Amino acid sequence: MLYSGVQSVITSTSICFVALWISRCLLRSNSNDRRLPPGPSGLPLLGNLLQVPGQTVILLGDMKIAKELLEKRSAKHSSRAVLPYVRKHVDPETYLWALSEECESHRIGRKLTVGIMSLVRAGKTDLLQKYEATLNIQHLLDDGGKDWFHHIKRVASSTILTAVFGMHCPTGYEPELKIFLDHLADETYLATPTASITNFLPFLDLIPGPMPWRTRAESYRRQHDALYEKLVYDAVTGKASGMSTWAAFFAEEDKPEGDQRRLNTELLLQAAIETSTISLLTFVLACIRYPDWIATAQKEIDDVVGTDRLPTFKDRPFLPYVEAIVRGTLPGYASKFYA
């Protein structure tokens, strides 16, 4: 008799839950969806829950509208949604400011990064880039281009890591580089919606104890703290302290923001390394698919630079054809042709 009563309560509760869920879905479809552009069709009841966790995403295909929203109206529209798992477990202190919503850490991190990028545009990293490019050419010549995927990944990683932490990687097989790239891959995965079920069902976080998503985040934070502290130490007071690195710039105390070494730049590193690698790979793909323009580019270089040295940044204003090639390999342009 008692079992029958409990079963009735469970059945009634389940029916009410389903009814409320259906009502919620119908209300949302009758109110919000009519004001939104067409999107991917969803599943019955679940909608688009398995595609995007609990939020509406609008893709902008017009550059003018995108600039209007993200540049001119950035104070209102340029913040980012943060996954519950990242906010509560992976980065509760918002040290990974590039992943955080609009807050003080995000504001300071973005401001300091803009300052660093101004130094890059002013040519402060020109010698580093020239050295790494020359070394990359030597590697390609030494093995006849057999391992060119590895060489491209190496030059992108070493250039960025040297600028940020003073971590030079001349071969691309350095153990510390592998540790760093593996950590970045783990960090990137933890920032994806599928990294934890709590991104889809946040109420599961009410379960106490060492749940799998908690133990994984704790393990990540321990590894991250040890790795990042070592890299920053090397850049500020250790073996790379004589270099003008980005990490040292963040740690400087004589700037209005003070010592901000706790603000992590790893995700920016991931973006910079991947973007540079993809751009170089796109360039190789363009050479293979459309080889006719190579002779024109080579002639411009020979006419301006000559045949007894490599081009430098000082030659850039006199190489408009090469400049167009470089711009054409950037992801924003290249995706139109090679997607």
N, C-alpha and C positions, 0 to 999 in steps of 0.2 A: 504493500500500500504506500509506504514511504517512498519507495523507488519510483512508483507511478507518479506521485506528486512532484518529485524532483524533475522527472522527465518532462512533465507538463510545463513546469516553469522554464526549463531550458528551451523547449520548443517555442513557447510564447515569446521568450526574450529574443530568440533567433529571428522569428517572424517580424517582430517590431524593429529589430536592427536592419533587416533587409528592406522593410518598408521605408524607414527613415533614410536609408542610403539612396533608394530609388527616388524619393521625393527631393533629396538634395541634388541629385544629378539632373532631375527635370528642371528644378528651379534655376540651376546654373546654366543649363542649355537655353532656357527661355529668357535669361537676363543678359549674361555677359557675352555669350557666343555670337549674338546678333550684331554686336559692335566690333567684332574681330574679323580680320581677313580670313579667307579659307585656310584650313590646316589639315594635317593628316587625320584620317578617320580613326576613331578609337574603338575599343572593345566594349561590349555591353556591360553596363554598370561600372566597369573599371575606367572607361574612357581612355585617356592618354597617360594614365598613371604609370604604366610600365615604360613609357618613352621619356617622360619628364616628371620628376617627383614633385607632385603637388603644386605646380605653378604653370602659368600660361607663358609661352615663349612666342615672340613675334620676330620673324626674320625680315630684315630690311634689305631690299634689293636695289634701292636708289641711293647713290652716293650723296646727293644733295640733301636728302632727308636725313641720312645718317649723320652727316656733319652738323646739320642744324640741331639734332637732338644731343649728340655726344660731344660737340665742341661748344656751340653757342649756348646750349641749355644744359651744360654738364652738371651744374650744381643740383639739378633735379633728376637727371636721367642717367648719369654715368656711374652710379653706384652699382654694386654687383650682389646677386643673390648668393647667400652662403649656405652650404649644405649643413643640416643639423649635426651630422657626424663630425665634420670639420670643426664647427664652432664649439662643440661640447667636449670632444675627445682628442682629436688630432692636434688642434691648435687653440686651446681655451684661452691662452694669453694674447692671442692675435699677433704673435711674432711673425707669422707668415702673412705679412700685411697685404701682399698682392692677392691673397685669397679672401681677405676680410671685406665686410661691408664698410660703408663710409664711417670712419671713426678717426680718432686722433692718430693712431698708429698708421693708418692708411694715408692720412693727409701728410704726415711727416715723411713717410717712406716715398711717396710719390714726389714730393718736393725735392728730396735729396737725389732721387733718381733723375729728375729733370736736370738738376745741376750737373750730374755726372755726364749725361748725354750732351750737354752744352760743351763740356771739355772734349768729348769725342769729336763733335763737329768742328771744334777749334783746332783739331789736329794733334791732340796730346797722345793719341795712340797710333799715330802714323808709323813711327819707327817699329813698334811692336808688330803691326800688321805687315809691314814690309819684310821683317825678319821671318815671320811665320810663313808668308807666301813663298819666300825664297827657299826656306827649308822644305816646304811642301813640293816645290818643283824638283828639288834634289831627290826627295824620296820617290817621286814618280819616275824620274830618269833612272834611278838605281835599280828598280825592279821592272822597268819597262811598262809601268802602268798596270801590272797584274793585280795589285791589291788596291786599286784606286778608291774603292768604297771606304776602306779603312783610312787611307790618307786624307780623304775629304772630312771624315768624322774627326780625325786627329787634329787637323788644322783649325777646324771650328771650335773644338773643345779647348785646345791649348791656348788659342788666342783669347777666348773669353775668360778662362780660369786664371791665366796670367794677369789679365787686366784687373780681375776682381780680387784674387787672393795671392797673386804672385806664384801660382802653381803651374810651372812650365812642364809640358809633356812632350819631349822631343821625339819619342817613338810611338806613343799611343798605346803602349803595352804596360805602362807603369801601374803597379798594384794600387796606388792611391787614386789613380784615375778610375780604375774599375770600381773601386769601393764607392767613389763619389757618384758615378753614373748609375750604379745599382741603387744607391740611396735615392737619387733623383727619380728613378723609375718607380720606386716604391712610393715616394711622396706624391708623384703625379697620379698613381692609381688610387691612393687614399683620398684624393680630391675629386674623384669621379662619383656619380650617383650610385653606381653598382658596388661600391666598396663596402657598404654596410646596409643591412636591411632596415636600420633605423632611419635612413634617408627616406624610405617609403612608408614605414610604420613607426613614427617617432615614439608612440606610446610603449613600445617594447623596451625603451630605455628605463621604464619604471621598474623593470625586473632587477632586483639587487644582485650583488655578487660579481664574480669575475667572468662576465659573459665574453664570448669570443671577440666581439668588436672592441671591447674595452681593453682586453689583454693585448690585442694587436696594436692599438693606438699607444698604449703604454710602452710597448717594446720599441715602436717607432720613435717615440719621444726620447727614450734613453739613447738610442743609436744616433739620433739627430743631434742631441745636445753634445755628445762626445765628439762627433765629427765636426760640427760647426765651431765649437770652442777651439779645437785644434787649428782649424783653418784660419780663424780670426786671430788666434795667438800668433801663428806664423806670419800673418800679414802685418800685425801691429808691432809686436816686440820680438818675433822670432827670426827665422832665416830669410824671410821676405820683407823685413821691416825697412830695408833701405829703398824699397820700390814705392812708387806712388800708386797704391792700389785703391780700388773702390771700397774695400772693406776698411782700410785705414781711414778713408774719407768719412765713412759712416761713424767711425769710432772717435774722430777728432772731438775734443772738448771745447775748442775755441771757436765754435760756430753757434749761432742762435739756438739751434736745436740741441746742442750738447752732444754727449756720447750716445749714439744710437746704434751701437753694435748689435744690440739684441734684435733689431729689425732685420729679419732674414731676407737675403737676396737670392736664395736658391731657386725659387720658381722663375724669377727673372732670368737666371742663368739657363734654366731648362728651355725657356722660350727663345733666348738668344742663340743657344747652341743648335736647337732644332731648326730655327729659321735660317741660320747661316748654312747649315748642312743641306737643307732642302733647296735653298737658292743655288748652291754650287751643283747639286745633282740636277736641278732643272737646266742649268747652263750646259752640262754635259749632254742631257737629253736633246736640247735644242741643237747642239752641234751634230748629233747623230741624225736627227730628223730633217734638219734644214742646213746642210753643210755649205750651201752656196755663199752665204754671207761671211764665212770665215776668211776667205781671201781678201775681201774688202776691209775687214777689221785689221788683218795683218798688215795690209798695205798702209793703212792710216798710222799704225804703230811704227812701222819702219820709216815712214816719211817724217814723223814728228820726233821719235825717240832715237832712231838709228838702229844698228844691229850689234852694238858693242855693250849695251847695258839693258837692264830691265826698266819698265815704266815705273814712275813714282807718282805720288799724289800731286806733285808740282806740275806734272804733265796733263793732269785731268782736264783743265780748261781748254786744252788744244786737241782733245780727243773726243769730239762730239758723237761720233759713230759708236765708239766703245762705251761712252756714257749711256747711250740709248740701249745698248746691249745689256749693261748692268741693270738699268732700270727695268728692262723687260724680263729679267730673271727673278725679280722680287715676287714673292707669293701673290701679292695683290694683283699684279699684272699677269703673271704666268698662269694662274689658275684658269684664266679665260681661254687659254690656248691648249693647255695640257691636262685639264681635268678629265 
